[in-house]
């Protein structure tokens, strides 16, 4: 179950990240593109330590099983939201 959750989470991030970058390049004015790319990169990189802090706090405060259940549940929610809101990114000719 743990390996499955990690696989699904990694797969989703691999599928979502290029689409976010494409939308960013298409919608942000050219003179603000570097600043927005920096913000997106910062938010992406800061997610790992924040996630570790949250799940380690749950594991230490309650128990490791509760932490893994929370991780699996949040991965399932991300999967469902991604599938519901997924749409094709229009490609420019």
N, C-alpha and C positions, 0 to 999 in steps of 0.2 A: 504494500500500500504506500509506503514511504517513497520507494523508487518510482512508482506510478505518479505520485503527486509531483515529485521533482521533474519527471519527464514532461508532464502536462504543463507545468509552470514554465519550464525552459522553452518548450515548443511554442507556447503562446507568446512569450516575450520575443522569440525569434520571428514570429509572424507579424506581431504588432509594431515592432520598432521600425522596420523599413517603411511601413505605411505612415507612421507618424512623421518620419523625416520627409517623405514625399509631400504630405499635406502641408508641412511647415514650409517647404520650398515653394509650393504653389500659392499659398495664401498670404505669406508675410512679404511686405514690401522689401525690395532688394537692399535698401540702405539699413534695414533692421534685421536682416537675416543672420548675421554673425552673432548679434546680441541674443536673439531668440534661440539659436542653436546652442549657445553657451548656457542659457537657462535650462533648456531641455536636458542637456548633458549633466548639469549640476543636479537637477532633480532626480535623474536616473541613477547617478552615482551615490547620492545620499540615501536612496531607498534601501540599499543593502544594510548599512549599519543601523538604520532605524528599525528595519524588519528584524534584525538580530536582537536588538534591545527588547523589542516587544515580545518576541517568541521566547527568548531566554528568561524574561521576567515572568511570563506565564509558566514556563517549565520550572523555575525556581520557586515561584509563589504557590502554585497549585500542584502540578505534577507534569512530567514529560508527556504523558499520554494526552493531556488536555492541550498542550502546546501543539502536538502533531495533529490533533483533531481540528484545532483552530486553523492551522496551516492548510490542511486538506480542505476545510470548509471555505476558506478565503480563495483558494485556487479554484474550487468548483464555482464559486460566485463569479470570479473573473471570467471563467470559461463561459458561463451562461450569459453574462452581460456582453461579452465579446461576440458570441453567436447571435444574440438578439440585435445588437446594434451594428453588426458587420454590414458593410456595403462596399461596392467596388470603388476604387479610387479612379476617377476619370483620367485617362492618359491623353496627353496632348499629342496632336498629330505632327 
